[in-house]
Amino acid sequence: MYLSPEVKKEIFESKGKAKSKIDTGSAESQIALFTFRINHLTEHLKKNKKDHSTRLGLLKLVGKRRRLLDYLTRTEISRYRAIIAELGIRK
C-alpha cells in the first residue's frame, strides 16, 4: 500500500505547524498529503492511460489542494509562500 499509516505520520510530523503532536488539521499538512497523493496518481496514470476513474479522483484532489492554497493566499501569504517553496509546487 502506497500510503501506509507510517508514511502519513511522517508527512504530518514534517509539514505540520504543531511540533509537539501530529498535526493533521493544518492547511500545510493537508496540502503536503494531497501533493503526495497527486504525485502517486500521476505516476499511475502515466502507466494506465485509460483509467478514467483514477483521473477523476486526481482532478478532485488537485481542486482540493488548489482551494487550500487559495485559502492560505487570502489569510496568510507568508505561509502560502513557505509551503509552495517547500513542496516545489507552483500556481
DSSP file (Angstrom, degrees, kcal/mol; ACC not computed):
  #  RESIDUE AA STRUCTURE BP1 BP2  ACC     N-H-->O    O-->H-N    N-H-->O    O-->H-N    TCO  KAPPA ALPHA  PHI   PSI    X-CA   Y-CA   Z-CA
    1    1 A M              0   0    0      0, 0.0     3,-0.4     0, 0.0     0, 0.0   0.000 360.0 360.0 360.0 130.4    0.0    0.0    0.0
    2    2 A Y        +     0   0    0      1,-0.3     2,-0.5     5,-0.0    38,-0.0   0.767 360.0  46.9 -74.4 -25.1    1.5    3.3   -1.1
    3    3 A L  S    S+     0   0    0      4,-0.1    -1,-0.3     3,-0.0    34,-0.0  -0.657  75.1 170.7-120.9  75.5    0.0    5.4    1.8
    4    4 A S     >  -     0   0    0     -2,-0.5     4,-2.2    -3,-0.4     3,-0.3  -0.347  49.2-105.4 -78.1 163.5    0.6    3.5    5.0
    5    5 A P  H  > S+     0   0    0      0, 0.0     4,-2.4     0, 0.0     5,-0.2   0.830 121.5  56.6 -58.8 -31.1   -0.1    5.0    8.4
    6    6 A E  H  > S+     0   0    0      2,-0.2     4,-2.1     1,-0.2     5,-0.1   0.901 106.8  48.1 -67.9 -39.5    3.7    5.4    8.9
    7    7 A V  H  > S+     0   0    0     -3,-0.3     4,-2.2     2,-0.2    -1,-0.2   0.923 112.5  48.9 -66.3 -43.3    4.0    7.4    5.7
    8    8 A K  H  X S+     0   0    0     -4,-2.2     4,-2.7     1,-0.2     5,-0.2   0.924 110.6  50.9 -60.6 -44.1    1.1    9.6    6.7
    9    9 A K  H  X S+     0   0    0     -4,-2.4     4,-2.4     1,-0.2    -1,-0.2   0.901 109.9  49.7 -61.5 -41.1    2.5   10.2   10.2
   10   10 A E  H  X S+     0   0    0     -4,-2.1     4,-2.0     2,-0.2    -1,-0.2   0.893 111.3  48.9 -65.8 -40.0    5.9   11.2    8.7
   11   11 A I  H  X S+     0   0    0     -4,-2.2     4,-2.1     2,-0.2     5,-0.3   0.932 113.6  46.2 -64.1 -45.7    4.2   13.7    6.3
   12   12 A F  H  X S+     0   0    0     -4,-2.7     4,-1.6     1,-0.2    11,-0.5   0.865 113.1  49.4 -67.9 -35.9    2.1   15.2    9.1
   13   13 A E  H  < S+     0   0    0     -4,-2.4    -1,-0.2    -5,-0.2    -2,-0.2   0.879 115.4  42.9 -70.1 -36.5    5.1   15.4   11.5
   14   14 A S  H  < S+     0   0    0     -4,-2.0    -2,-0.2    -5,-0.2    -1,-0.2   0.836 125.6  30.1 -80.4 -31.2    7.3   17.1    9.0
   15   15 A K  H  < S+     0   0    0     -4,-2.1    -2,-0.2    -5,-0.2    -3,-0.2   0.581  94.8 103.5-106.1 -11.5    4.9   19.6    7.5
   16   16 A G     <  -     0   0    0     -4,-1.6     8,-0.1    -5,-0.3     6,-0.0  -0.228  67.2-132.6 -73.2 162.4    2.5   20.3   10.4
   17   17 A K  S    S+     0   0    0      1,-0.1     2,-0.6     6,-0.0    -1,-0.1   0.912  90.3  69.2 -78.5 -45.9    2.6   23.5   12.4
   18   18 A A        -     0   0    0      1,-0.2     5,-0.3     2,-0.1     3,-0.2  -0.652  59.5-174.8 -81.3 117.3    2.4   21.9   15.9
   19   19 A K  S    S+     0   0    0     -2,-0.6    -1,-0.2     1,-0.2    -3,-0.0   0.657  75.8  65.3 -85.6 -16.3    5.7   20.1   16.5
   20   20 A S  S    S+     0   0    0      2,-0.0     2,-0.3     1,-0.0    -1,-0.2   0.740 113.9  13.5 -81.0 -21.6    4.6   18.6   19.9
   21   21 A K  S    S-     0   0    0     -3,-0.2     2,-0.5    -8,-0.1    -5,-0.0  -0.896  97.7 -73.8-143.6 172.6    1.9   16.4   18.3
   22   22 A I        -     0   0    0     -2,-0.3     2,-0.8     1,-0.1    -9,-0.1  -0.598  44.4-154.0 -74.5 122.3    0.8   15.1   15.0
   23   23 A D        +     0   0    0     -2,-0.5    -8,-0.1   -11,-0.5    -1,-0.1  -0.833  29.8 157.0-104.4  99.5   -0.9   18.0   13.2
   24   24 A T        +     0   0    0     -2,-0.8    -1,-0.2     1,-0.1    -2,-0.0   0.561  67.3  58.3 -97.0 -10.1   -3.5   16.7   10.7
   25   25 A G  S    S+     0   0    0      4,-0.1    -1,-0.1     5,-0.0    -2,-0.1   0.642  75.3 103.2 -99.2 -15.5   -5.7   19.7   10.5
   26   26 A S  S  > S-     0   0    0      1,-0.1     4,-2.0    -8,-0.1     5,-0.2  -0.330  75.3-123.7 -70.9 152.9   -3.4   22.5    9.4
   27   27 A A  H  > S+     0   0    0      1,-0.2     4,-2.5     2,-0.2     5,-0.2   0.865 109.4  56.6 -62.9 -36.9   -3.5   23.6    5.8
   28   28 A E  H  > S+     0   0    0      1,-0.2     4,-2.2     2,-0.2    -1,-0.2   0.916 108.1  45.5 -63.3 -43.7    0.2   22.9    5.3
   29   29 A S  H  > S+     0   0    0      2,-0.2     4,-2.1     1,-0.2    -1,-0.2   0.887 113.9  49.2 -69.2 -37.3   -0.1   19.3    6.4
   30   30 A Q  H  X S+     0   0    0     -4,-2.0     4,-2.6     2,-0.2    -2,-0.2   0.900 111.0  49.8 -67.6 -39.6   -3.2   18.7    4.2
   31   31 A I  H  X S+     0   0    0     -4,-2.5     4,-2.4     2,-0.2    -2,-0.2   0.899 110.2  51.2 -64.1 -40.4   -1.5   20.2    1.2
   32   32 A A  H  X S+     0   0    0     -4,-2.2     4,-2.1     2,-0.2    -2,-0.2   0.906 111.4  47.2 -63.7 -41.3    1.5   18.0    1.7
   33   33 A L  H  X S+     0   0    0     -4,-2.1     4,-2.3     2,-0.2    -2,-0.2   0.926 112.3  49.2 -66.3 -44.3   -0.6   14.9    1.9
   34   34 A F  H  X S+     0   0    0     -4,-2.6     4,-2.7     1,-0.2    -2,-0.2   0.895 110.1  52.1 -61.2 -39.4   -2.6   15.9   -1.2
   35   35 A T  H  X S+     0   0    0     -4,-2.4     4,-2.4     2,-0.2    -1,-0.2   0.904 108.7  50.2 -64.2 -41.6    0.7   16.6   -3.1
   36   36 A F  H  X S+     0   0    0     -4,-2.1     4,-1.9     1,-0.2    -2,-0.2   0.932 114.1  44.6 -60.8 -46.2    2.0   13.1   -2.1
   37   37 A R  H  X S+     0   0    0     -4,-2.3     4,-2.6     2,-0.2    -2,-0.2   0.885 111.7  52.8 -66.8 -39.1   -1.2   11.5   -3.4
   38   38 A I  H  X S+     0   0    0     -4,-2.7     4,-2.3     1,-0.2    -2,-0.2   0.914 108.9  49.7 -62.9 -43.6   -1.3   13.6   -6.6
   39   39 A N  H  X S+     0   0    0     -4,-2.4     4,-1.9     2,-0.2    -1,-0.2   0.901 111.8  48.8 -62.4 -40.5    2.3   12.6   -7.4
   40   40 A H  H  X S+     0   0    0     -4,-1.9     4,-2.0     1,-0.2    -2,-0.2   0.933 112.9  46.4 -65.0 -45.8    1.4    8.9   -6.9
   41   41 A L  H  X S+     0   0    0     -4,-2.6     4,-2.4     1,-0.2    -2,-0.2   0.839 108.6  56.4 -67.5 -32.5   -1.7    9.1   -9.0
   42   42 A T  H  X S+     0   0    0     -4,-2.3     4,-1.3     2,-0.2    -1,-0.2   0.924 108.4  47.0 -63.8 -43.9    0.2   11.0  -11.8
   43   43 A E  H  X S+     0   0    0     -4,-1.9     4,-1.0     1,-0.2    -2,-0.2   0.896 111.4  52.0 -63.6 -39.5    2.7    8.1  -12.0
   44   44 A H  H  X S+     0   0    0     -4,-2.0     4,-2.2     1,-0.2     3,-0.5   0.907 108.8  50.1 -62.0 -42.5   -0.1    5.6  -12.0
   45   45 A L  H  < S+     0   0    0     -4,-2.4    -1,-0.2     1,-0.2    -2,-0.2   0.729 100.7  63.1 -73.6 -21.1   -1.8    7.4  -14.9
   46   46 A K  H  < S+     0   0    0     -4,-1.3     3,-0.3    -3,-0.2    -1,-0.2   0.857 114.0  35.0 -66.7 -33.3    1.4    7.5  -16.9
   47   47 A K  H  < S+     0   0    0     -4,-1.0     2,-0.6    -3,-0.5    -2,-0.2   0.803 124.7  42.0 -87.4 -32.2    1.3    3.7  -17.0
   48   48 A N    ><  +     0   0    0     -4,-2.2     3,-1.4     1,-0.1    -1,-0.2  -0.747  64.4 170.4-119.7  81.2   -2.5    3.3  -17.2
   49   49 A K  T 3  S+     0   0    0     -2,-0.6    -1,-0.1     1,-0.3    -4,-0.1   0.733  74.5  53.4 -67.6 -23.9   -3.7    5.9  -19.6
   50   50 A K  T 3  S+     0   0    0      1,-0.1     2,-1.7     2,-0.0    -1,-0.3   0.294  72.3 113.4 -97.4  10.6   -7.3    4.6  -19.8
   51   51 A D    <>  +     0   0    0     -3,-1.4     4,-1.6     1,-0.2     3,-0.1  -0.604  36.6 168.3 -83.7  84.3   -8.0    4.6  -16.1
   52   52 A H  H  >  +     0   0    0     -2,-1.7     4,-2.0     1,-0.2    -1,-0.2   0.790  68.5  58.2 -74.5 -28.7  -10.7    7.3  -16.2
   53   53 A S  H  > S+     0   0    0      2,-0.2     4,-1.9     1,-0.2    -1,-0.2   0.893 108.2  47.2 -68.9 -37.2  -11.9    6.8  -12.6
   54   54 A T  H  > S+     0   0    0      2,-0.2     4,-2.5     1,-0.2    -2,-0.2   0.878 108.9  55.5 -67.6 -37.0   -8.4    7.5  -11.2
   55   55 A R  H  X S+     0   0    0     -4,-1.6     4,-2.2     2,-0.2    -2,-0.2   0.897 107.1  49.8 -61.3 -40.4   -8.2   10.5  -13.5
   56   56 A L  H  X S+     0   0    0     -4,-2.0     4,-2.0     2,-0.2    -1,-0.2   0.919 110.8  49.3 -64.2 -43.9  -11.4   11.9  -12.0
   57   57 A G  H  X S+     0   0    0     -4,-1.9     4,-2.1     1,-0.2    -2,-0.2   0.884 109.7  52.4 -62.0 -38.5  -10.0   11.3   -8.5
   58   58 A L  H  X S+     0   0    0     -4,-2.5     4,-2.4     1,-0.2    -2,-0.2   0.918 108.4  49.9 -63.2 -43.6   -6.8   13.1   -9.4
   59   59 A L  H  X S+     0   0    0     -4,-2.2     4,-2.0     1,-0.2    -1,-0.2   0.872 109.8  51.2 -64.2 -36.5   -8.7   16.1  -10.7
   60   60 A K  H  X S+     0   0    0     -4,-2.0     4,-2.3     2,-0.2    -1,-0.2   0.906 110.2  49.3 -66.1 -40.7  -10.7   16.3   -7.5
   61   61 A L  H  X S+     0   0    0     -4,-2.1     4,-2.6     2,-0.2    -2,-0.2   0.901 109.3  51.7 -64.6 -40.6   -7.5   16.1   -5.4
   62   62 A V  H  X S+     0   0    0     -4,-2.4     4,-2.4     1,-0.2    -1,-0.2   0.901 110.2  50.0 -62.6 -39.8   -5.9   18.9   -7.5
   63   63 A G  H  X S+     0   0    0     -4,-2.0     4,-2.3     2,-0.2    -2,-0.2   0.900 110.0  49.6 -65.3 -41.0   -9.1   21.0   -6.9
   64   64 A K  H  X S+     0   0    0     -4,-2.3     4,-2.1     2,-0.2    -2,-0.2   0.928 112.5  47.3 -62.6 -44.5   -9.0   20.4   -3.1
   65   65 A R  H  X S+     0   0    0     -4,-2.6     4,-2.4     1,-0.2    -2,-0.2   0.900 110.7  52.4 -64.2 -39.3   -5.3   21.4   -3.0
   66   66 A R  H  X S+     0   0    0     -4,-2.4     4,-2.4     1,-0.2    -1,-0.2   0.903 108.6  50.3 -62.6 -41.4   -6.0   24.5   -5.1
   67   67 A R  H  X S+     0   0    0     -4,-2.3     4,-2.2     2,-0.2    -1,-0.2   0.900 110.9  48.8 -64.9 -40.1   -8.7   25.6   -2.7
   68   68 A L  H  X S+     0   0    0     -4,-2.1     4,-2.3     2,-0.2    -2,-0.2   0.905 111.7  49.4 -65.2 -40.4   -6.5   25.1    0.3
   69   69 A L  H  X S+     0   0    0     -4,-2.4     4,-2.1     2,-0.2    -2,-0.2   0.890 110.2  50.8 -65.8 -37.9   -3.7   27.1   -1.4
   70   70 A D  H  X S+     0   0    0     -4,-2.4     4,-2.1     2,-0.2    -1,-0.2   0.891 108.6  52.7 -64.4 -38.9   -6.2   29.9   -2.3
   71   71 A Y  H  X S+     0   0    0     -4,-2.2     4,-2.3     1,-0.2     5,-0.3   0.930 109.6  47.9 -60.6 -46.1   -7.3   29.9    1.4
   72   72 A L  H  X S+     0   0    0     -4,-2.3     4,-1.6     1,-0.2     8,-0.4   0.873 109.0  54.9 -64.2 -35.6   -3.7   30.4    2.5
   73   73 A T  H  < S+     0   0    0     -4,-2.1    -1,-0.2     1,-0.2     4,-0.2   0.908 112.0  43.4 -62.9 -41.3   -3.2   33.1   -0.1
   74   74 A R  H  < S+     0   0    0     -4,-2.1    -2,-0.2     2,-0.1    -1,-0.2   0.883 125.4  31.0 -71.8 -38.2   -6.2   35.0    1.3
   75   75 A T  H  < S+     0   0    0     -4,-2.3     2,-0.4     1,-0.2    -3,-0.2   0.954 134.1   4.5 -90.4 -55.6   -5.3   34.6    5.0
   76   76 A E     X  -     0   0    0     -4,-1.6     4,-1.6    -5,-0.3     3,-0.3  -0.854  54.4-174.3-139.1  99.8   -1.5   34.4    5.4
   77   77 A I  H  > S+     0   0    0     -2,-0.4     4,-2.5     1,-0.2     5,-0.2   0.786  85.0  60.6 -66.5 -28.2    0.6   34.9    2.3
   78   78 A S  H  > S+     0   0    0      2,-0.2     4,-2.0     1,-0.2    -1,-0.2   0.903 105.1  47.6 -67.9 -40.0    3.8   34.0    4.2
   79   79 A R  H  > S+     0   0    0     -3,-0.3     4,-2.3     2,-0.2    -1,-0.2   0.886 111.4  52.5 -65.0 -37.8    2.5   30.5    5.0
   80   80 A Y  H  X S+     0   0    0     -4,-1.6     4,-2.2    -8,-0.4    -2,-0.2   0.942 110.6  46.2 -61.6 -48.8    1.5   30.1    1.3
   81   81 A R  H  X S+     0   0    0     -4,-2.5     4,-2.0     1,-0.2    -1,-0.2   0.867 112.0  52.3 -63.7 -36.1    4.9   31.1    0.1
   82   82 A A  H  X S+     0   0    0     -4,-2.0     4,-2.3     2,-0.2    -1,-0.2   0.925 111.4  44.4 -66.8 -44.4    6.6   28.8    2.6
   83   83 A I  H  X S+     0   0    0     -4,-2.3     4,-2.3     2,-0.2     6,-0.3   0.870 112.5  52.6 -71.7 -34.6    4.6   25.7    1.6
   84   84 A I  H  X>S+     0   0    0     -4,-2.2     4,-1.4    -5,-0.2     5,-1.0   0.923 113.7  43.6 -63.1 -43.9    5.0   26.4   -2.1
   85   85 A A  H  <5S+     0   0    0     -4,-2.0    -2,-0.2    -5,-0.2    -1,-0.2   0.885 114.4  50.0 -68.9 -38.4    8.8   26.7   -1.7
   86   86 A E  H  <5S+     0   0    0     -4,-2.3    -2,-0.2     1,-0.2    -1,-0.2   0.899 118.8  35.5 -68.6 -41.9    9.0   23.6    0.5
   87   87 A L  H  <5S-     0   0    0     -4,-2.3    -1,-0.2    -5,-0.2    -2,-0.2   0.633 102.3-126.9 -89.6 -14.3    7.0   21.3   -1.7
   88   88 A G  T  <5 +     0   0    0     -4,-1.4     2,-0.3     1,-0.3    -3,-0.2   0.805  62.7 134.0  73.9  28.7    8.2   22.7   -5.0
   89   89 A I      < -     0   0    0     -5,-1.0     2,-0.3    -6,-0.3    -1,-0.3  -0.767  33.6-167.5-106.9 157.9    4.7   23.3   -6.4
   90   90 A R              0   0    0     -2,-0.3    -5,-0.0    -3,-0.1     0, 0.0  -0.917 360.0 360.0-140.2 166.1    3.6   26.5   -8.2
   91   91 A K              0   0    0     -2,-0.3    -2,-0.0   -22,-0.0   -25,-0.0   0.461 360.0 360.0 -78.2 360.0    0.4   28.1   -9.3
